[in-house]
């Protein structure tokens, strides 16, 4: 390597050392900037051979932009005046390509202080520079990503809990702009009760000790509203383990929580509806079977009364038995009402007129210690319901209200029209119900009354009547604040009118004659008693215990009338009526049932006789359909 001559025995060693270095470009410059030496490192990453650069100005390595600003001469001036010049920037190779250089220029002076030239050391830092650029770009992209996220609040907290930065998601979720919250303690996002309990400090302690804290809880927005948050706090440490602060991620999960609550509520309602449907099916089946038993008892008592001698004591016993059976029939009607299988005559009803007509009966039913107040607005619309069943429901609710006020009180009966429904309200000032009792109040056989004081079917009966009318029963109650029972009834169409009662005249009965009747029932007790009543009325009766047997009897002989049960296995009464209509269209069919749901048969409405029925009701039903 050619250079300024150095005296002393170490000059050759120094030359060999410098020339062997390949990672650094080390060369000498004259005071004017001309290249006077060139080592292997300079040759390796600048691409020039020694003879190509010796004597040339070192500015050949600078870009046009640096040349335009006079950077090479400035570098020599600074080095000469300050003793050192250091910089980084782009430099040029022989082939015109660029590399990122870290350059140091030191002045070389003689013993007298005269400037002899400059020592220049250059290192190719392109890979490191590119890595730094990539890291900076990545960090900038990450910063922009964090700042741009809106679904999560992402921000940093100092070891003391001070907010040090703030992203767009934090602003959207919590309502604070960056300038409003940076520098403030993060505890202001916590509720007053959580701050009093030390929750913010505890969260940082857990994150400091374990590296992470995670929890869901209520947090407070700038406007004071609360939201359910899922929070994660991570401890941030430097390589030596010192705590730098915390990264905090918060997500608003209020909608998810509400959706979960709604799902749970819907599931509870579904389970309750399924339970009530199962109870309804069971209740309806029990009531149907009980109806058949009562049918046998009542009809037998009626026929027995006609055959016993006129003994007053015997008559009283018979009447007691009949009253007991009729109470059982009332119980089955309540059960069927709950199961929505009770026969109802739906028609337009004037609720105000109906309740006012019941005022005396209501007052006598609840006793003198209870005041009954009735108040209805003018022009209350007509509703659709069965007036008799609705009256029974109102009376039942009034009696329930009476029982809730053993020391006396007031029952208020009011109504108001809201949209498509009229809300008929029966309110008391009694003991009220807690949430558990209120939740079960409409279940059949549930009662808080003592043994022998109630069947537990009253509210379930009212519930069934309301639903069969197309409405529902609402209950509101709190302990000590009374109870409000509200029957929602659908408003009748404007063109509908109240069905007027028929004039009180005795209709002319058709001439009665002996009929040949086919009696069909799968319950032998009911069939036997139906036969007995028909024969007592003077008719000829043939029995059948199924629909198939009835069809066989019809093939054998002609009949004037068929009386059939509806709920029979394999073939219902309605299905039997359809087959009779097809093959024996002139034979009328009377269906005896306790159910409300009875399909039309053979394109016509089937005549029905509600169970349990008396002999007089049976006789009237026969002559209504027989010409």
C-alpha positions as CSV (number, residue, x, y, z in Angstrom):
1,X,0.0,0.0,0.0
2,X,1.4,3.4,-1.0
3,X,1.1,6.1,1.6
4,X,2.8,8.9,3.3
5,X,6.1,7.5,4.6
6,X,6.2,6.8,8.2
7,X,9.4,6.7,10.2
8,X,10.2,4.0,12.7
9,X,10.5,0.2,12.7
10,X,6.6,-0.2,13.0
11,X,5.8,1.4,9.6
12,X,5.9,-1.8,7.7
13,X,3.8,-3.7,10.3
14,X,1.3,-0.9,10.3
15,X,1.1,-1.0,6.5
16,X,0.5,-4.8,6.5
17,X,-2.2,-4.5,9.2
18,X,-4.2,-1.8,7.4
19,X,-3.9,-3.6,4.0
20,X,-5.1,-6.8,5.5
21,X,-8.4,-5.3,6.8
22,X,-11.3,-6.1,4.4
23,X,-14.4,-4.9,6.4
24,X,-13.4,-1.3,6.4
25,X,-12.2,1.0,3.7
26,X,-9.1,2.7,5.1
27,X,-7.2,5.2,3.0
28,X,-5.4,8.5,3.2
29,X,-6.2,11.9,1.7
30,X,-4.0,14.8,0.9
31,X,-5.0,18.2,2.5
32,X,-6.8,18.9,-0.8
33,X,-8.8,15.6,-0.7
34,X,-6.8,13.6,-3.2
35,X,-6.6,9.9,-2.5
36,X,-3.0,8.9,-1.6
37,X,-3.5,5.3,-0.3
38,X,-6.0,2.4,-0.8
39,X,-6.5,-0.7,1.3
40,X,-8.1,-4.1,0.4
41,X,-11.3,-3.2,2.3
42,X,-11.8,-0.1,0.2
43,X,-11.1,-2.1,-3.0
44,X,-13.6,-4.8,-1.9
45,X,-16.8,-2.7,-1.4
46,X,-16.0,0.3,-3.6
47,X,-14.9,-1.7,-6.6
48,X,-11.8,0.4,-7.5
49,X,-8.3,-1.0,-7.9
50,X,-5.6,1.1,-6.3
51,X,-4.2,2.5,-9.6
52,X,-7.7,3.6,-10.5
53,X,-8.2,6.0,-7.6
54,X,-4.7,7.2,-6.4
55,X,-4.4,10.9,-7.1
56,X,-8.2,11.3,-7.7
57,X,-10.4,13.5,-5.5
58,X,-12.4,11.4,-2.9
59,X,-15.6,13.2,-4.0
60,X,-15.9,10.6,-6.8
61,X,-17.7,8.4,-4.1
62,X,-20.4,11.0,-3.4
63,X,-23.9,11.2,-5.0
64,X,-24.9,14.1,-7.2
65,X,-27.1,15.5,-4.4
66,X,-24.2,15.5,-1.9
67,X,-21.9,17.1,-4.5
68,X,-24.5,19.8,-5.1
69,X,-24.4,20.7,-1.4
70,X,-20.6,20.7,-1.2
71,X,-20.6,17.9,1.3
72,X,-17.0,16.5,0.4
73,X,-15.3,19.9,1.1
74,X,-17.4,20.6,4.1
75,X,-16.4,17.2,5.6
76,X,-12.7,18.2,5.2
77,X,-13.2,21.6,6.7
78,X,-15.1,20.2,9.7
79,X,-12.4,17.5,10.2
80,X,-9.6,20.1,10.0
81,X,-11.3,22.6,12.3
82,X,-12.9,20.2,14.9
83,X,-10.5,17.3,14.7
84,X,-13.1,14.8,13.4
85,X,-16.0,14.4,11.0
86,X,-18.4,11.5,11.2
87,X,-21.5,10.9,9.1
88,X,-23.7,8.3,7.4
89,X,-25.1,8.4,3.9
90,X,-25.3,7.0,0.5
91,X,-22.0,6.6,-1.4
92,X,-21.3,5.3,-5.0
93,X,-19.4,2.3,-6.1
94,X,-17.4,2.1,-9.3
95,X,-20.3,0.4,-11.1
96,X,-22.6,3.3,-10.1
97,X,-24.6,1.4,-7.5
98,X,-25.1,2.8,-4.1
99,X,-24.2,1.6,-0.6
100,X,-24.9,3.0,2.8
101,X,-21.7,4.1,4.3
102,X,-20.6,5.1,7.8
103,X,-17.6,7.4,7.3
104,X,-15.1,9.0,9.7
105,X,-12.5,11.5,8.6
106,X,-9.6,12.4,11.0
107,X,-7.0,15.1,10.3
108,X,-3.3,14.0,10.2
109,X,-0.9,16.7,11.5
110,X,2.8,16.8,11.9
111,X,4.7,17.5,15.1
112,X,4.5,21.2,14.3
113,X,0.7,21.0,14.0
114,X,0.8,21.5,10.2
115,X,-2.0,19.6,8.4
116,X,-0.4,16.7,6.5
117,X,-3.6,15.1,5.2
118,X,-6.6,13.1,6.4
119,X,-7.3,9.5,7.4
120,X,-10.6,8.2,6.1
121,X,-12.3,5.1,7.4
122,X,-15.5,3.9,5.6
123,X,-17.7,0.9,6.5
124,X,-20.4,-0.6,4.3
125,X,-23.6,-0.5,6.5
126,X,-26.1,-1.2,3.7
127,X,-27.4,-4.4,5.3
128,X,-27.8,-2.9,8.7
129,X,-29.3,0.3,7.2
130,X,-31.8,-1.8,5.2
131,X,-32.7,-3.7,8.4
132,X,-33.1,-0.5,10.3
133,X,-35.3,0.9,7.5
134,X,-37.4,-2.3,7.5
135,X,-37.7,-2.2,11.3
136,X,-38.7,1.4,11.2
137,X,-41.2,0.7,8.4
138,X,-42.5,-2.3,10.4
139,X,-42.8,-0.3,13.5
140,X,-44.5,2.5,11.7
141,X,-47.0,0.0,10.1
142,X,-47.6,-1.5,13.6
143,X,-48.1,2.0,15.1
144,X,-50.5,2.8,12.3
145,X,-52.3,-0.5,12.8
146,X,-52.6,0.0,16.5
147,X,-53.8,3.6,16.1
148,X,-56.2,2.6,13.4
149,X,-57.9,-0.3,15.3
150,X,-61.4,0.7,16.3
151,X,-62.9,-2.5,17.7
152,X,-60.3,-2.6,20.6
153,X,-59.0,0.0,22.9
154,X,-55.1,-0.4,22.7
155,X,-52.9,1.8,24.8
156,X,-49.9,1.8,27.1
157,X,-49.7,2.4,30.8
158,X,-46.7,3.5,32.8
159,X,-45.6,1.4,35.7
160,X,-47.5,3.8,37.9
161,X,-50.7,3.4,35.9
162,X,-50.5,6.6,33.8
163,X,-51.9,6.4,30.2
164,X,-49.0,7.2,27.8
165,X,-50.7,6.7,24.4
166,X,-54.2,6.2,23.0
167,X,-55.6,4.6,19.8
168,X,-58.8,5.2,17.8
169,X,-60.5,2.2,19.3
170,X,-60.0,3.6,22.8
171,X,-61.4,6.9,21.8
172,X,-64.5,5.2,20.2
173,X,-65.2,2.8,23.1
174,X,-64.4,5.1,26.0
175,X,-65.2,8.5,24.5
176,X,-61.9,10.4,25.4
177,X,-59.8,12.1,22.8
178,X,-56.0,11.5,23.2
179,X,-55.3,15.0,24.6
180,X,-58.0,14.4,27.3
181,X,-56.6,11.2,28.7
182,X,-52.9,10.8,28.0
183,X,-51.1,11.6,31.3
184,X,-54.2,10.6,33.4
185,X,-54.4,7.6,35.6
186,X,-56.2,4.6,34.0
187,X,-58.4,4.1,37.2
188,X,-60.8,6.7,35.9
189,X,-62.3,4.0,33.6
190,X,-63.3,1.9,36.6
191,X,-66.6,2.2,38.5
192,X,-66.7,4.0,41.8
193,X,-67.2,0.7,43.7
194,X,-64.3,-0.9,41.9
195,X,-62.0,2.0,42.7
196,X,-63.0,1.9,46.3
197,X,-62.2,-1.8,46.4
198,X,-58.7,-1.2,44.9
199,X,-59.4,-3.0,41.6
200,X,-57.1,-0.9,39.4
201,X,-54.0,-1.3,41.6
202,X,-54.8,-5.0,42.0
203,X,-54.9,-5.5,38.2
204,X,-51.5,-4.0,37.8
205,X,-50.1,-6.0,40.7
206,X,-51.3,-9.2,39.1
207,X,-49.9,-8.2,35.7
208,X,-46.5,-7.2,37.3
209,X,-46.2,-10.5,39.3
210,X,-47.6,-13.0,36.7
211,X,-47.0,-11.1,33.4
212,X,-50.7,-10.9,32.6
213,X,-54.1,-9.9,34.0
214,X,-57.4,-10.8,32.4
215,X,-61.0,-10.1,33.5
216,X,-64.5,-9.0,32.5
217,X,-66.3,-6.3,34.3
218,X,-68.2,-3.0,34.1
219,X,-66.2,0.1,33.0
220,X,-67.2,3.7,32.7
221,X,-67.2,5.9,29.6
222,X,-66.5,9.6,29.5
223,X,-70.2,10.4,29.5
224,X,-70.7,8.3,32.7
225,X,-72.5,5.3,31.0
226,X,-71.3,1.8,31.7
227,X,-70.2,-0.9,29.4
228,X,-69.2,-4.5,29.9
229,X,-65.5,-4.9,29.1
230,X,-63.1,-7.8,28.5
231,X,-59.7,-6.5,29.7
232,X,-56.2,-7.9,29.2
233,X,-53.2,-6.2,30.8
234,X,-49.7,-7.4,29.8
235,X,-46.5,-6.4,31.6
236,X,-43.8,-5.0,29.2
237,X,-40.2,-5.5,30.2
238,X,-36.8,-4.7,28.6
239,X,-34.2,-7.4,27.9
240,X,-32.8,-7.1,31.4
241,X,-36.2,-7.7,33.0
242,X,-36.9,-4.1,34.1
243,X,-40.6,-3.1,34.0
244,X,-41.2,-0.6,31.2
245,X,-45.0,-0.4,31.7
246,X,-48.1,-2.2,30.6
247,X,-50.0,-2.9,27.4
248,X,-53.7,-2.7,27.9
249,X,-56.4,-4.2,25.6
250,X,-60.0,-3.5,26.2
251,X,-63.0,-4.8,24.2
252,X,-66.6,-3.7,24.6
253,X,-68.6,-6.9,25.0
254,X,-71.9,-5.3,26.1
255,X,-73.8,-6.5,23.0
256,X,-72.4,-10.1,23.5
257,X,-73.5,-10.0,27.1
258,X,-77.0,-8.8,26.1
259,X,-77.2,-11.5,23.4
260,X,-76.3,-14.1,26.0
261,X,-78.9,-12.8,28.4
262,X,-81.5,-12.7,25.7
263,X,-80.6,-16.3,24.7
264,X,-80.9,-17.5,28.3
265,X,-84.2,-15.7,28.7
266,X,-85.5,-17.2,25.4
267,X,-84.3,-20.6,26.5
268,X,-86.1,-20.2,29.9
269,X,-89.3,-19.1,28.1
270,X,-89.0,-22.1,25.7
271,X,-88.5,-24.5,28.6
272,X,-91.4,-23.0,30.5
273,X,-93.6,-23.1,27.4
274,X,-92.7,-26.8,26.8
275,X,-93.4,-27.6,30.5
276,X,-96.7,-25.8,30.3
277,X,-97.6,-27.5,27.1
278,X,-96.8,-30.9,28.7
279,X,-98.8,-30.0,31.7
280,X,-101.6,-28.9,29.4
281,X,-101.6,-32.1,27.5
282,X,-101.7,-34.1,30.8
283,X,-104.4,-31.9,32.3
284,X,-106.5,-32.1,29.2
285,X,-106.2,-35.9,29.1
286,X,-107.1,-36.2,32.8
287,X,-110.0,-33.8,32.5
288,X,-111.4,-35.8,29.5
289,X,-111.2,-39.1,31.5
290,X,-112.7,-37.4,34.5
291,X,-115.5,-36.0,32.4
292,X,-116.4,-39.5,31.3
293,X,-116.6,-40.6,35.0
294,X,-118.7,-37.6,35.9
295,X,-120.9,-38.3,32.9
296,X,-121.6,-41.8,34.3
297,X,-122.2,-40.4,37.8
298,X,-124.5,-37.5,36.9
299,X,-126.6,-39.4,34.4
300,X,-127.0,-42.3,36.8
301,X,-128.1,-39.9,39.6
302,X,-130.6,-38.3,37.2
303,X,-132.1,-41.5,36.2
304,X,-132.1,-42.8,39.8
305,X,-133.9,-39.7,41.0
306,X,-136.8,-40.5,38.6
307,X,-137.1,-44.0,39.9
308,X,-136.8,-43.5,43.7
309,X,-140.0,-42.9,45.8
310,X,-140.6,-39.4,47.0
311,X,-138.5,-39.7,50.2
312,X,-137.2,-36.3,51.3
313,X,-134.1,-37.7,53.0
314,X,-133.3,-39.8,49.9
315,X,-133.8,-36.7,47.7
316,X,-131.4,-34.7,49.8
317,X,-128.8,-37.4,49.6
318,X,-129.2,-37.5,45.8
319,X,-129.0,-33.7,45.6
320,X,-125.8,-33.7,47.7
321,X,-124.3,-36.4,45.4
322,X,-125.3,-34.4,42.3
323,X,-123.9,-31.1,43.7
324,X,-120.6,-32.9,44.4
325,X,-120.5,-34.3,40.9
326,X,-121.3,-30.8,39.4
327,X,-118.4,-29.3,41.4
328,X,-116.2,-32.0,39.9
329,X,-117.6,-30.9,36.4
330,X,-116.7,-27.3,37.2
331,X,-113.2,-28.5,38.1
332,X,-112.8,-30.3,34.8
333,X,-114.0,-27.2,33.0
334,X,-111.2,-25.3,34.7
335,X,-108.7,-27.9,33.7
336,X,-109.9,-27.9,30.1
337,X,-109.8,-24.1,30.1
338,X,-106.1,-24.2,31.1
339,X,-105.4,-26.9,28.4
340,X,-107.3,-24.7,25.9
341,X,-109.7,-27.5,25.1
342,X,-112.8,-26.0,26.6
343,X,-115.6,-25.2,24.2
344,X,-116.0,-21.5,23.9
345,X,-118.6,-19.4,22.0
346,X,-116.4,-16.5,20.8
347,X,-118.3,-13.4,20.0
348,X,-118.1,-9.6,20.4
349,X,-118.4,-8.6,24.1
350,X,-119.0,-5.2,25.7
351,X,-116.6,-5.6,28.7
352,X,-117.9,-2.5,30.5
353,X,-121.5,-3.7,30.4
354,X,-120.6,-7.3,31.3
355,X,-118.6,-6.2,34.4
356,X,-121.3,-3.7,35.5
357,X,-123.9,-6.4,35.2
358,X,-121.8,-8.5,37.6
359,X,-121.4,-5.8,40.2
360,X,-123.9,-7.2,42.7
361,X,-122.6,-10.7,42.3
362,X,-119.0,-9.5,42.8
363,X,-119.9,-7.6,45.9
364,X,-121.7,-10.5,47.5
365,X,-118.8,-12.9,46.5
366,X,-116.0,-10.8,48.1
367,X,-117.9,-9.8,51.2
368,X,-118.6,-6.6,53.1
369,X,-115.0,-5.9,54.1
370,X,-114.0,-5.5,50.4
371,X,-114.9,-2.5,48.3
372,X,-115.3,-3.1,44.6
373,X,-114.5,-0.1,42.4
374,X,-115.4,-0.3,38.7
375,X,-114.2,2.4,36.3
376,X,-114.1,2.2,32.5
377,X,-113.4,4.9,29.9
378,X,-116.0,5.9,27.4
379,X,-116.2,4.3,24.0
380,X,-114.2,1.2,25.1
381,X,-114.1,-1.1,22.0
382,X,-115.8,-4.4,22.0
383,X,-113.6,-7.5,22.5
384,X,-113.7,-11.1,21.2
385,X,-114.4,-13.7,23.9
386,X,-117.0,-16.0,25.4
387,X,-119.0,-13.7,27.7
388,X,-119.9,-16.6,30.1
389,X,-116.3,-17.8,30.4
390,X,-115.0,-14.2,30.7
391,X,-117.5,-13.6,33.5
392,X,-116.2,-16.7,35.3
393,X,-112.6,-15.5,34.8
394,X,-113.4,-12.1,36.3
395,X,-115.2,-13.6,39.3
396,X,-112.3,-16.0,39.8
397,X,-109.8,-13.1,39.9
398,X,-112.0,-11.1,42.2
399,X,-112.2,-14.1,44.7
400,X,-108.4,-14.5,44.5
401,X,-108.1,-10.8,45.3
402,X,-110.4,-11.2,48.3
403,X,-108.3,-14.0,49.6
404,X,-105.2,-11.9,49.4
405,X,-106.8,-9.2,51.6
406,X,-108.0,-11.1,54.8
407,X,-108.2,-7.8,56.7
408,X,-110.2,-6.1,54.0
409,X,-109.3,-3.7,51.2
410,X,-110.2,-2.6,47.7
411,X,-110.6,-4.3,44.3
412,X,-110.3,-2.0,41.4
413,X,-111.6,-3.2,38.0
414,X,-110.6,-1.0,35.1
415,X,-109.9,-1.3,31.4
416,X,-108.2,0.5,28.6
417,X,-107.8,0.0,24.9
418,X,-104.2,-0.2,23.6
419,X,-103.8,-0.9,19.9
420,X,-105.3,-4.3,19.0
421,X,-106.1,-5.3,22.6
422,X,-108.2,-4.2,25.5
423,X,-106.5,-4.6,28.9
424,X,-109.0,-5.6,31.5
425,X,-107.3,-5.1,34.9
426,X,-108.4,-6.5,38.3
427,X,-106.1,-5.0,41.0
428,X,-106.1,-5.6,44.8
429,X,-104.3,-3.9,47.7
430,X,-103.4,-7.2,49.3
431,X,-100.3,-9.1,50.4
432,X,-98.8,-9.4,46.9
433,X,-96.4,-12.2,45.7
434,X,-92.7,-12.5,45.6
435,X,-90.9,-13.3,42.3
436,X,-90.8,-17.1,42.9
437,X,-94.6,-17.3,43.6
438,X,-95.4,-14.9,40.7
439,X,-93.4,-17.1,38.3
440,X,-95.5,-20.2,39.2
441,X,-98.9,-18.5,39.8
442,X,-100.4,-19.6,36.5
443,X,-99.3,-23.2,36.8
444,X,-102.1,-25.7,37.4
445,X,-102.5,-27.0,40.9
446,X,-100.1,-24.5,42.3
447,X,-101.6,-22.6,45.3
448,X,-100.4,-20.8,48.3
449,X,-103.7,-21.3,50.1
450,X,-104.2,-23.8,52.9
451,X,-105.3,-27.4,52.4
452,X,-108.9,-27.5,51.2
453,X,-109.0,-23.8,50.4
454,X,-108.2,-23.9,46.7
455,X,-107.5,-26.3,43.8
456,X,-104.8,-24.1,42.3
457,X,-106.6,-24.1,39.0
458,X,-108.2,-20.6,39.1
459,X,-105.4,-18.6,37.5
460,X,-104.6,-21.4,35.1
461,X,-108.3,-21.4,34.0
462,X,-108.2,-17.6,33.5
463,X,-104.9,-18.0,31.5
464,X,-106.6,-20.7,29.3
465,X,-109.7,-18.5,28.7
466,X,-107.5,-15.5,27.7
467,X,-105.5,-17.6,25.3
468,X,-108.5,-19.2,23.7
469,X,-109.9,-15.7,23.2
470,X,-106.7,-14.8,21.3
471,X,-105.1,-12.8,24.2
472,X,-103.1,-13.5,27.3
473,X,-103.0,-13.1,31.1
474,X,-100.4,-10.7,32.6
475,X,-99.6,-10.7,36.3
476,X,-97.7,-7.9,38.2
477,X,-97.1,-8.1,41.9
478,X,-94.6,-7.3,44.7
479,X,-94.8,-8.3,48.4
480,X,-96.8,-5.8,50.3
481,X,-97.9,-3.9,47.2
482,X,-100.8,-6.0,46.0
483,X,-101.4,-7.7,42.7
484,X,-102.6,-6.6,39.3
485,X,-104.1,-9.3,37.0
486,X,-104.5,-8.1,33.5
487,X,-106.5,-10.0,30.8
488,X,-105.6,-9.0,27.3
489,X,-108.5,-9.5,24.9
490,X,-108.4,-8.8,21.2
491,X,-110.5,-5.9,19.9
492,X,-113.5,-6.9,17.8
493,X,-113.7,-5.6,14.2
494,X,-115.6,-2.4,13.8
495,X,-118.3,-4.1,11.8
496,X,-118.9,-6.6,14.6
497,X,-121.8,-6.1,17.0
498,X,-122.7,-7.6,20.3
499,X,-124.8,-10.7,19.9
500,X,-128.2,-9.8,21.4
501,X,-130.0,-12.3,23.6
502,X,-132.9,-14.0,21.9
503,X,-136.4,-13.0,23.0
504,X,-137.6,-14.9,26.0
505,X,-140.2,-17.0,24.2
506,X,-140.6,-20.8,24.4
507,X,-139.8,-22.3,21.0
508,X,-142.2,-24.7,19.5
509,X,-140.8,-28.2,20.0
510,X,-140.9,-30.6,17.1
511,X,-143.2,-33.5,17.4
512,X,-141.2,-36.2,19.3
513,X,-141.3,-39.8,18.2
514,X,-139.3,-42.9,18.8
515,X,-136.0,-42.9,17.1
516,X,-133.6,-45.7,16.3
517,X,-130.2,-44.4,17.7
518,X,-126.7,-45.8,17.3
519,X,-124.7,-44.8,20.4
520,X,-120.9,-45.0,20.1
521,X,-118.4,-44.6,22.9
522,X,-115.2,-46.5,23.8
523,X,-115.9,-45.9,27.6
524,X,-118.4,-48.6,28.6
525,X,-119.7,-46.7,31.6
526,X,-120.5,-43.6,29.5
527,X,-122.0,-45.8,26.8
528,X,-124.2,-47.6,29.3
529,X,-125.5,-44.4,30.8
530,X,-126.1,-42.7,27.5
531,X,-128.1,-45.8,26.4
532,X,-130.1,-45.7,29.6
533,X,-131.0,-42.0,29.2
534,X,-132.0,-42.6,25.5
535,X,-134.1,-45.6,26.4
536,X,-135.7,-43.6,29.2
537,X,-136.7,-41.0,26.6
538,X,-138.4,-43.8,24.6
539,X,-135.8,-44.4,21.9
540,X,-134.5,-47.7,20.6
541,X,-130.7,-47.9,21.1
542,X,-127.9,-50.0,19.5
543,X,-124.5,-49.8,21.1
544,X,-121.0,-49.7,19.5
545,X,-117.7,-49.3,21.3
546,X,-115.6,-48.1,18.3
547,X,-115.9,-46.3,15.0
548,X,-115.3,-49.6,13.1
549,X,-118.1,-51.4,15.0
550,X,-120.4,-48.4,14.4
551,X,-119.8,-48.7,10.6
552,X,-120.5,-52.4,10.8
553,X,-123.9,-51.7,12.7
554,X,-124.8,-49.2,10.0
555,X,-124.3,-51.8,7.3
556,X,-126.7,-54.1,9.1
557,X,-129.6,-51.7,9.7
558,X,-130.8,-48.1,9.2
559,X,-130.7,-45.5,11.9
560,X,-132.4,-42.1,12.6
561,X,-129.5,-40.7,14.5
562,X,-125.9,-41.4,15.6
563,X,-124.6,-40.1,18.9
564,X,-120.8,-40.6,19.2
565,X,-117.9,-39.7,21.5
566,X,-115.1,-37.8,19.7
567,X,-111.9,-38.9,21.4
568,X,-111.7,-42.6,20.5
569,X,-108.7,-44.7,19.5
570,X,-108.1,-45.5,15.8
571,X,-111.2,-43.5,14.6
572,X,-112.4,-40.3,16.1
573,X,-116.0,-39.2,16.2
574,X,-115.3,-36.5,13.6
575,X,-113.7,-39.1,11.3
576,X,-116.7,-41.4,11.8
577,X,-119.0,-38.5,10.9
578,X,-117.1,-38.0,7.6
579,X,-117.5,-41.6,6.6
580,X,-121.2,-41.5,7.5
581,X,-121.7,-38.4,5.4
582,X,-120.1,-40.2,2.4
583,X,-122.1,-43.4,2.6
584,X,-125.3,-42.5,4.6
585,X,-125.7,-38.8,4.0
586,X,-129.2,-38.6,5.4
587,X,-128.2,-39.8,8.9
588,X,-127.4,-36.9,11.4
589,X,-124.4,-37.3,13.7
590,X,-124.3,-35.7,17.2
591,X,-120.8,-35.6,18.7
592,X,-120.5,-35.7,22.5
593,X,-117.2,-34.2,23.7
594,X,-115.6,-32.1,26.4
595,X,-113.0,-30.7,24.0
596,X,-113.2,-27.4,22.3
597,X,-111.1,-28.3,19.3
598,X,-113.4,-30.4,17.0
599,X,-112.8,-30.3,13.3
600,X,-115.5,-29.9,10.7
601,X,-116.8,-33.1,9.3
602,X,-117.8,-33.9,5.7
603,X,-117.7,-30.2,4.7
604,X,-120.2,-29.2,7.4
605,X,-120.1,-28.0,11.0
606,X,-120.7,-31.0,13.3
607,X,-123.4,-30.6,16.0
608,X,-121.8,-31.0,19.4
609,X,-123.1,-31.9,22.9
610,X,-120.7,-30.9,25.7
611,X,-119.8,-33.5,28.3
612,X,-121.1,-34.1,31.0
613,X,-124.6,-33.5,29.8
614,X,-128.0,-34.1,31.5
615,X,-130.9,-36.0,30.0
616,X,-132.7,-32.8,29.3
617,X,-129.7,-31.4,27.4
618,X,-129.4,-34.7,25.5
619,X,-133.1,-34.5,24.5
620,X,-132.8,-30.9,23.4
621,X,-129.8,-31.6,21.3
622,X,-131.5,-34.6,19.6
623,X,-134.5,-32.6,18.4
624,X,-132.4,-29.7,17.2
625,X,-130.8,-31.9,14.5
626,X,-133.5,-34.4,13.8
627,X,-136.3,-33.3,11.5
